[in-house]
Amino acid sequence: MYFASSFKAHAGVKPSRLRCARSLFDRLRDRADPNAPPAAGVDRLHGHADNLRVSVTCIRMGAARALATLPPALTLCAILAVASGSGPGAADAHTRAERAEGLYQQALGHLRENTVDTRRVAIDELEQATLLTANNPEYELTLARTYYQCGFVRLARERFTRVTRLAPADADARYGLGQVWRRDWLKYLEKASLERAAASLRAAVALRPSYCDAWLLLVPLLVEQGSFEAAATAAWHARLADPQRPEALIADAYTSYRVGRVQHADSAFAAGIPRLRRSVRERFDDIGPVATERDTFVLHRLPPAAQADFIRAFWKDNDPDLASPENEAQLEYWSRVSHAFFLYYDPKRREWDERGEVYVRYGPPAWADYNPVNEPLVSRSTFGGITFSSSIPANILAWDYPQLGMRVIMHDRLLSEYYQLPVSMDQSMDPVPDPDVLDHLQDVVVTRSGRGVFPALPPGVKSRPVDGAVARFEGAAGPRLLATFEAEGPPDDSLWAEYVVLDSTRHEIERQGRALEPSACDPTGAQVADFAGQYPPGEYRVGITVRDRRGRRGLYRARVSLSRSGTELSLSDVVIPCGLPIETATGDAPTVRLEPNPNARVHGSDPLTAYFEIYHLQTDGDGRARFEYVYTVRSAQRDRRIWIQRAIQPHTKPPTISASRAEEQSGPLRRQFVRVPIQSLPAGLYKIEIVVRDLLADREARAEAQFVRLADVPGN
């Protein structure tokens, strides 16, 4: 009677505490049964009230905490409940299996409440249920999952392993073991843990082929092992298991891209990304990790429709192959986002930690170290170049990117497997590659911020070297553009080129295609082609793609700014062609044919030929223009030694070649070429500077171009 009234009297107590108390009362009654097995470290409670020994020290820690949080009257109820139910008849009313099932059902109820306190109570109840019925795989599996949810990884592994022995055909136990070993690998980076995780998940899907969750958990682990074909197969099985699940589409998309199925990856991403939940979809749409701060600032202040167009233009601006229908840089980014989502995304936080941020920028590191020996395992910060260490422990993760000249250090300051960048009060700790290293990288696309580096070619496609150049001229109807390029190959090598021009909004405005022809500079070893077009003033992106019969691909991209024609003296770009320009007349519009030499190479015995155009020369009353031009050839080779080496042992610079000439002609336009004997110069990088002076208007204009003088070949 007092027991019931006490619960009514304390109606203000939280329901979760009351349920915990009721569960505690039931457990204490069960423990009072002389036939019940005592738990480790707990005294057996005898069946007579006068022999009852109840104290905090003889109750398990979970029960002690529950009693401590109850009001005094409820605490007394617990003791009285034990005494009142301690007779032998109470034990006879319930069998061990029934009491275990009751504890199990109570635990399920507490787990549904999903709070820290109720999960702890559920663990206690499940532990008691497994003691009462030692070989019940359902109880063991639920306890293992609860352990894993609470972060008790070792205990979870032991229970999952026990289930695999009790029920070898249980796929859920194998899946749980895969989760445990995956988490162990993510923390300690042990290869053995990765292998055990993959093996456990393979066993799970072998037992249950329709297990979509297991297939999805297996996919990124196979990618980490370098088994891209196996990962693509696993992703396809996940898609078959649940065709409507967007995560399966994403897994299929990014693994397909990794094995070179670019078109399939593009269509799978297009189908899967819009169906993802918003917090995940935003990861794919977010260009913040790889864009400049200005781009991010502008993007966030645009309306939704304009934001989508801004993102499209951003990726089109970084598209390495303008001729292909897919955007390889965006597909690579989406593939990295997918992998980071499967490995590092936290659904509770709705974000990933710094590992995901670095991964989507630069891809997988060459190697990774957990708590490297040269790093103190404490939280640190810097100010004014001075490093301050604290006594707060931290786990350290180091990712090395030697190909980018950087090492990324991340701190787990809360020991919760959530990594962040080190703290600095006076400098940015954002990981950025070495600019000098980026300048020497080939076949990559680097975003304008320098924080995104993507391969120029999709997986499985081999590169073919291509040299290109773009020159700007003025025309009667507006600016003209001449694009030339060269690819290595004998005359019988079938090469096809596509030329694409994007306007300032990154929409395609022109596309041309043609076969390459033998080069005039190297007829047996190179093929060339050129494209010309006339466009309004503005910013343009020019792309040229060369393909051969074996599927190899050569890429060239350039950003070009075309200015509006003025009225003052100006020059075109200086072009280094093969041989002399060929001028032809077509009616009243004479044209000049320049043999392409996009790499601007001059063989040892050949003179340098440079072509340029002069615009808006002032004419006198007779329509005559008078001008003077000066050309100067000087070395453009940089001395990359440190300053003290340059001071102690300076390099001798090649001599400078210069000449001038005065001309007179009719009309304001002059097409001019110069031939410079450079046989006396050593091999190396040079530049030719052109200065034109209008003698009537007393104005000057300048232009320059670089070229490479090749070494003399013996016998030529």
Secondary structure, DSSP 8 states (H G I E B T S, - for coil): -HHHHHHHHTTTS-HHHHHHHHHHHHHHHHHT-TTS---TT-----SSGGG----GGGS-HHHHHHHHTS-HHHHHHHHHHHHHT-SHHHHHHS-HHHHHHHHHHHHHHHHHH--HHHHHHHHHHHHHHHHHSTT-HHHHHHHHHHHHHHT-HHHHHHHHHHHHHH-TT-HHHHHHHHHHHHHHHHHH--HHHHHHHHHHHHHHHHH-TT-HHHHHHHHHHHHHTT-HHHHHHHHHHHHHH-TT-HHHHHHHHHHHHHTT-HHHHHHHHHHHGGGS-HHHHHHHH--TTTS-HHHHHHHTTS-HHHHHHHHHHHHHHT-S-TTSSS-HHHHHHHHHHHHHHHHHEETTTTEE-HHHHHHHHH-S-SEEEES-TTS-SEEEEEETTEEEEEEEE-EEEEEEEGGGTEEEEEEETTSSS--B--EESSS-------HHHHHT--SEEE-TTS--EEESS-TT--B--EEEEEEEEEETTEEEEEEEEEEE--TTS-EEEEEEEE-TTS-EEEEEEEE-EE-SS-TTTEEEEEEEEE--SEEEEEEEEEEETTS-EEEEEEEEEE----SS-EE---B--SSS-EEEEETTEEEEE----TT-EE-TTS-EEEEEEEE-----TTSEEEEEEEEEEEE-----S-HHHHHHS-------EEEEEEEEEESS-EEEEEEE--TTS-SEEEEEEEEEEETTTTEEEEEEEEEEE----TT-
